[in-house]
Amino acid sequence: MFPKLITVYLSLIFIGQALSASDKVICYYASWAVTRPGNGKFVPEDIDPSLCTHINYAFAGLNTDGTLQILDEENDVNQEGFKRVSGLKEQNPNLKVLLSVGGAAAGTDVFISITMDAQKQQALAQSAIEFFETYNFDGLDVDWEYPNSKEGFNTLLSSLRSAFQPGGYLLTVAVNSIPGEVGGYDIPTMSSTLDIINVMTYDFHGIFAGFTSENSPLYGGVNESDWMQENRNADAAIRYWIDGGADPQKVAIGIAFYGHSFILQNPSNHGLNAPTSAPADPGEYTDNLGSLGYNEICEFHPDGTVVFLDDMKVPYLYDGSFWIGYDNEESVALKVQYAKEKNLAGVFIWSIETDDMHEFCGQKNGLLKAINAEIKK
């Protein structure tokens, strides 16, 4: 009798461990990378589906009637971007592919109008389901930056969940790192409604601050104020969401495959919080002021000096008057360790097409491979 009970007990332990694995690698794919020049060009076939558990195809928009709006008809439909990405499931049958709607460049007015109109909510749900059936997608990711009303956001998410449930479609969101800074998050209700909550644990410091600063520190710096340590880092954000009522197994910590870049006032003063004269020029491929993708760092600053911050658990690089705070293979592995320690769902990445595709820093897809290696430990 007792051996059988022990066997059952051990089986329950193993089942519990399997159910609470921090094994999700959610890969946002910025689909406009197909038009980038030179080594920055990234097409669906460049995605390694063995390194992602989910791919979130960014972005779709919304029409005023609530239906989905395809933003790039040429690349997404005519060049079959949607089908080429969902077709990666042939190589990895466990892969889930979702459509991400919204994004930082999207306006909030159409989202607000949908939350106030049940017919528009139904139109969005039906439009999404038709999209899933047409392009073999597995669900919808809502990236509303940012909701203005808890009640309105709950209504939108609940209506989508009800419509998606019969088909088994996934519903996820991307959310602000610090919920207190916006008004639209009812965390316990979101946790019960959603499959995954992607917490955008990056962009913690602005590029116009006048001093060097990290994009995505895991922890606060020892020289930071108490307020900064309690608010402006990934650990603070994840604790905020979990303490606020989110199931850790539905929370994914964000990992940025880019950094924030600056021009130093004095190249010999290149530490953290050093005075800067301006954000650095846009990257040749990503074209964002004060920002470079990891691929651009690897290609255009191969001789830069890397310093790893033991308190924040992230590196920075300086190269003459150029300075950037970013993530490398060491820091992304530490964020995976953190996800496992906190029993999170896993990690998500913004965005995979700025990994080291051409081996300028080392191995191809170095960041994604470092993430996967740490998850499997």
matplotlib code that plots the C-alpha trace (Angstrom):
import matplotlib.pyplot as plt

x = [0.0, 2.6, 4.8, 1.7, 0.9, 4.5, 4.3, 1.1, 2.6, 5.8, 3.6, 1.7, 4.9, 6.2, 2.8, 2.9, 6.4, 5.4, 2.4, 4.5, 7.4, 8.8, 9.2, 7.5, 9.6, 7.2, 8.8, 7.4, 8.2, 8.2, 7.0, 8.2, 11.7, 11.2, 11.8, 15.0, 18.2, 21.2, 21.9, 18.8, 16.4, 14.6, 11.9, 9.7, 12.0, 14.7, 12.8, 14.0, 10.7, 12.6, 13.7, 10.2, 7.1, 4.9, 5.3, 3.4, 3.1, 3.2, 1.1, -2.5, -4.7, -8.3, -11.0, -13.5, -16.2, -14.1, -12.9, -9.2, -7.2, -4.3, -1.7, 0.7, -1.4, 1.7, 3.9, 1.3, -1.1, 0.3, 3.8, 2.0, 3.7, 0.9, 0.9, 4.7, 4.9, 2.0, 3.6, 6.5, 4.2, 5.0, 8.6, 7.5, 4.0, 3.9, 4.4, 1.6, 1.2, -0.8, -1.7, -0.7, -3.0, -2.1, 1.5, 3.2, 2.4, -1.3, -3.8, -6.0, -9.3, -10.4, -9.7, -11.8, -14.7, -14.7, -14.9, -18.0, -19.9, -20.9, -21.5, -17.9, -16.6, -18.6, -17.2, -13.6, -14.1, -15.7, -13.1, -10.3, -11.8, -12.2, -8.5, -7.4, -9.3, -7.9, -4.3, -4.0, -3.3, -3.9, -5.0, -4.9, -2.5, -3.8, -1.1, -3.1, -0.7, -2.5, -6.0, -7.7, -10.4, -10.3, -14.0, -13.6, -10.6, -12.2, -15.3, -13.2, -11.1, -14.1, -16.0, -13.0, -12.5, -16.2, -15.9, -12.6, -13.3, -15.3, -12.5, -9.7, -8.1, -5.5, -5.9, -2.9, -1.9, 1.2, 1.0, 2.8, 5.6, 4.2, 0.4, 0.1, 1.2, -1.9, -5.6, -6.8, -5.6, -7.8, -5.1, -7.1, -9.8, -7.2, -5.4, -8.6, -9.5, -6.2, -3.7, -0.6, 0.3, 3.4, 4.9, 7.0, 10.0, 12.1, 12.2, 12.6, 14.8, 14.3, 16.8, 16.5, 17.4, 20.8, 22.8, 23.5, 21.0, 20.0, 17.1, 16.0, 17.8, 16.8, 17.3, 17.7, 21.1, 22.8, 23.3, 19.7, 17.1, 14.6, 11.9, 13.9, 14.8, 11.2, 9.8, 12.3, 13.5, 12.1, 12.0, 9.9, 7.5, 7.0, 6.5, 4.0, 1.9, 2.1, 1.4, -1.5, -3.2, -1.6, -1.0, 2.8, 2.2, 0.4, 3.1, 6.0, 8.9, 10.0, 13.5, 14.6, 16.7, 17.7, 19.3, 19.1, 22.0, 23.6, 26.4, 28.7, 29.7, 33.1, 34.3, 36.6, 33.6, 31.7, 30.1, 26.5, 24.8, 27.6, 26.5, 25.3, 24.8, 22.1, 20.5, 22.7, 21.7, 19.1, 20.3, 21.0, 18.3, 15.9, 15.9, 14.9, 16.5, 18.5, 18.1, 20.0, 19.1, 21.4, 22.3, 23.4, 25.5, 27.2, 27.8, 28.7, 30.5, 32.6, 35.5, 33.4, 34.2, 31.6, 31.0, 28.7, 26.8, 26.6, 23.8, 21.5, 22.5, 22.9, 25.8, 26.6, 29.0, 31.1, 32.9, 34.5, 31.6, 29.0, 27.3, 24.5, 22.7, 21.4, 21.1, 23.6, 23.8, 24.7, 21.9, 19.2, 20.2, 19.9, 16.4, 15.4, 16.8, 14.7, 11.6, 12.2, 12.8, 9.6, 7.7, 6.7, 5.2, 8.5, 9.9, 8.8, 11.1, 10.8, 11.8, 13.5, 14.5, 17.2, 19.0, 22.5, 21.4, 24.8, 27.2, 28.9, 28.8, 29.3, 26.8, 23.7, 20.6, 22.9, 20.4, 17.6, 20.0, 21.1, 17.5, 16.7, 19.8, 19.0, 15.3, 16.4, 18.8]
y = [0.0, 2.5, 2.1, 2.8, 5.9, 7.1, 6.5, 8.5, 11.3, 11.5, 11.5, 14.5, 16.3, 15.7, 16.8, 20.0, 20.7, 20.2, 22.5, 25.2, 25.2, 28.6, 27.4, 29.9, 31.9, 34.4, 35.9, 39.2, 39.5, 43.1, 42.2, 45.5, 44.2, 42.6, 46.1, 47.0, 47.5, 45.2, 43.0, 44.4, 42.7, 39.8, 37.7, 35.0, 32.2, 33.8, 32.8, 29.6, 28.1, 25.7, 28.7, 30.1, 28.6, 31.5, 34.0, 37.2, 38.8, 42.6, 44.5, 44.7, 47.8, 48.4, 49.9, 52.3, 49.6, 47.4, 45.0, 44.1, 46.3, 44.9, 47.6, 46.2, 44.5, 44.0, 42.2, 40.6, 39.3, 39.6, 38.4, 36.0, 37.1, 35.8, 32.4, 32.1, 32.7, 30.4, 27.9, 27.6, 25.3, 22.6, 22.6, 22.9, 21.5, 22.8, 26.4, 28.9, 31.9, 35.0, 38.2, 41.3, 44.3, 47.8, 48.7, 51.9, 53.7, 52.9, 55.5, 54.8, 56.4, 53.3, 51.1, 53.3, 53.4, 49.6, 49.3, 51.5, 49.6, 45.9, 45.6, 46.8, 44.2, 41.5, 42.8, 42.6, 39.1, 37.8, 39.5, 37.9, 34.4, 34.8, 35.9, 32.8, 30.5, 32.1, 32.3, 29.4, 31.6, 30.5, 33.7, 37.4, 39.6, 43.0, 45.6, 48.7, 51.4, 52.2, 51.5, 54.4, 52.5, 49.2, 48.6, 49.2, 47.0, 44.3, 44.5, 44.2, 41.3, 39.4, 39.7, 38.4, 35.6, 34.5, 34.5, 32.7, 30.0, 27.6, 27.5, 27.3, 30.5, 32.2, 35.7, 37.6, 41.2, 43.4, 45.7, 48.6, 47.6, 49.7, 49.5, 52.4, 54.8, 54.1, 53.7, 50.7, 47.5, 45.4, 42.8, 40.0, 40.1, 40.2, 37.2, 35.2, 36.2, 35.9, 33.2, 35.3, 38.8, 40.1, 42.8, 45.3, 45.4, 47.8, 51.5, 52.3, 55.4, 58.1, 59.0, 62.8, 62.6, 64.1, 61.2, 57.6, 55.1, 51.4, 50.4, 47.3, 46.7, 43.6, 45.2, 48.8, 50.3, 50.8, 54.5, 55.1, 56.7, 54.5, 55.5, 54.4, 51.1, 50.5, 51.3, 51.5, 47.9, 44.5, 43.0, 45.9, 45.6, 41.8, 42.1, 44.8, 42.7, 39.5, 41.4, 43.0, 39.7, 38.2, 34.5, 34.1, 31.3, 33.8, 36.5, 36.7, 39.0, 41.2, 41.0, 43.8, 42.9, 46.6, 49.2, 53.0, 54.9, 58.3, 60.7, 61.3, 64.9, 63.6, 60.3, 59.7, 59.9, 56.8, 55.3, 55.0, 58.4, 60.1, 63.4, 63.1, 65.8, 64.0, 60.7, 58.8, 58.7, 56.2, 52.8, 52.0, 49.3, 50.1, 53.9, 54.9, 57.9, 56.9, 53.2, 50.4, 46.8, 44.1, 43.3, 46.9, 47.0, 43.8, 45.0, 48.6, 48.7, 45.5, 47.2, 48.8, 48.2, 46.2, 46.8, 44.5, 46.1, 43.5, 45.4, 45.9, 42.7, 44.3, 45.6, 48.8, 49.5, 52.6, 53.3, 56.7, 59.2, 56.5, 54.8, 52.2, 50.3, 47.1, 43.3, 40.6, 36.9, 37.0, 39.4, 37.6, 34.3, 36.0, 37.2, 33.6, 32.5, 35.2, 33.9, 30.4, 31.6, 33.6, 30.7, 32.9, 31.6, 32.5, 35.4, 37.4, 39.2, 42.5, 41.7, 38.7, 40.3, 42.4, 39.3, 38.7, 37.1, 37.5, 36.3, 39.7, 39.1, 35.3, 32.6, 33.2, 34.0, 34.4, 36.0, 33.5, 30.6, 31.9, 32.2, 28.6, 27.2, 28.7, 27.5, 24.0, 23.9]
z = [0.0, 1.0, -2.1, -4.2, -2.2, -2.6, -6.3, -6.6, -4.4, -6.6, -9.7, -8.4, -7.7, -11.2, -12.7, -10.6, -11.8, -15.4, -15.0, -13.4, -15.9, -16.9, -20.5, -22.8, -25.3, -26.9, -29.9, -31.3, -35.0, -36.3, -39.8, -41.4, -41.1, -44.5, -46.0, -44.0, -46.0, -46.1, -43.1, -41.4, -43.7, -42.0, -43.7, -42.2, -43.3, -41.1, -38.0, -36.3, -35.0, -32.7, -30.6, -29.9, -28.3, -29.6, -32.4, -32.1, -35.6, -35.2, -36.1, -37.2, -36.8, -36.1, -38.3, -36.9, -37.0, -34.8, -37.4, -37.9, -40.3, -42.3, -42.3, -45.0, -47.7, -49.9, -47.3, -45.1, -47.8, -51.4, -50.3, -47.9, -44.7, -42.6, -44.2, -44.2, -40.5, -39.6, -42.0, -39.5, -37.5, -40.0, -38.7, -35.0, -34.5, -30.9, -32.1, -31.5, -33.8, -32.8, -34.4, -32.3, -32.7, -31.8, -30.8, -29.7, -32.9, -32.8, -31.5, -28.5, -29.8, -31.8, -28.8, -26.6, -29.1, -29.2, -25.4, -25.5, -28.2, -27.9, -31.6, -32.3, -29.8, -31.6, -34.9, -33.6, -32.3, -35.5, -37.6, -35.6, -35.8, -39.6, -39.7, -37.6, -39.9, -43.1, -42.0, -39.5, -36.5, -32.9, -31.2, -30.7, -28.7, -27.7, -27.4, -26.3, -25.2, -22.9, -21.6, -19.9, -18.1, -16.1, -16.8, -20.5, -20.9, -18.9, -21.1, -24.3, -23.0, -21.7, -24.9, -26.8, -24.4, -24.7, -28.5, -28.6, -26.1, -28.3, -30.9, -28.2, -29.5, -27.2, -25.9, -24.6, -23.9, -23.7, -20.7, -19.2, -16.7, -13.8, -13.6, -11.3, -14.1, -16.2, -15.2, -17.2, -15.5, -13.2, -12.6, -10.9, -13.6, -16.4, -14.9, -14.8, -18.4, -20.3, -21.2, -21.0, -19.7, -21.4, -19.1, -21.1, -18.7, -20.8, -21.7, -18.0, -18.6, -21.3, -24.0, -23.3, -19.6, -20.2, -18.7, -19.6, -18.4, -18.9, -21.0, -19.1, -15.8, -14.0, -10.6, -9.3, -9.1, -5.7, -6.5, -7.5, -5.3, -3.4, -5.8, -8.8, -7.2, -6.3, -9.8, -12.7, -13.2, -14.3, -10.8, -9.5, -12.4, -12.1, -8.3, -8.9, -11.2, -9.0, -5.8, -7.6, -8.3, -11.4, -11.5, -12.0, -14.5, -16.7, -16.5, -19.0, -18.4, -21.3, -22.9, -25.2, -28.2, -28.5, -26.3, -25.6, -27.0, -26.2, -27.2, -24.3, -23.4, -22.5, -24.0, -21.0, -18.6, -19.8, -16.7, -15.8, -15.2, -17.2, -18.8, -22.4, -25.1, -27.1, -28.0, -30.5, -34.2, -35.4, -36.3, -40.0, -39.9, -37.1, -37.7, -34.2, -32.5, -29.4, -30.1, -31.8, -32.3, -30.9, -34.5, -35.1, -31.9, -33.0, -36.6, -36.1, -32.7, -32.7, -30.9, -28.2, -24.5, -22.6, -18.9, -16.9, -14.0, -11.1, -9.4, -12.3, -14.1, -17.5, -19.6, -21.3, -24.2, -25.0, -28.2, -28.3, -27.6, -28.3, -25.3, -25.1, -22.3, -23.6, -23.1, -24.1, -23.8, -20.1, -19.1, -21.0, -19.3, -15.9, -16.8, -17.7, -14.3, -12.7, -14.5, -13.2, -9.7, -9.7, -11.4, -14.3, -17.6, -19.2, -21.3, -24.3, -26.7, -28.5, -31.1, -32.7, -36.0, -34.2, -32.8, -34.2, -37.5, -39.2, -36.4, -35.8, -32.0, -32.2, -33.0, -35.1, -33.0, -30.0, -27.7, -28.5, -28.1, -24.7, -23.6, -24.7, -23.2, -19.8, -20.0, -20.6, -17.5]

ax = plt.figure().add_subplot(projection="3d")
ax.plot(x, y, z, "-o")
ax.set_aspect("equal")
plt.show()
